[in-house]
Amino acid sequence: FSPIMGEDERERKIKGWNKAVKYSFGWAKEEDKATSQV
């Protein structure tokens, strides 16, 4: 296996992925609060 993607692009995509995961934690917490108040 030899990657086609360059290191700069890989780093940029990983940063975006980590940002998305971070935001999803907040959404999950908000959803838990909404369902627990019912």
PyMOL commands that set and color helices and strands:
alter all, ss='L'
color gray80, all
select helices_A, chain A and resi 7-36
alter helices_A, ss='H'
color red, helices_A
deselect
rebuild
show_as cartoon
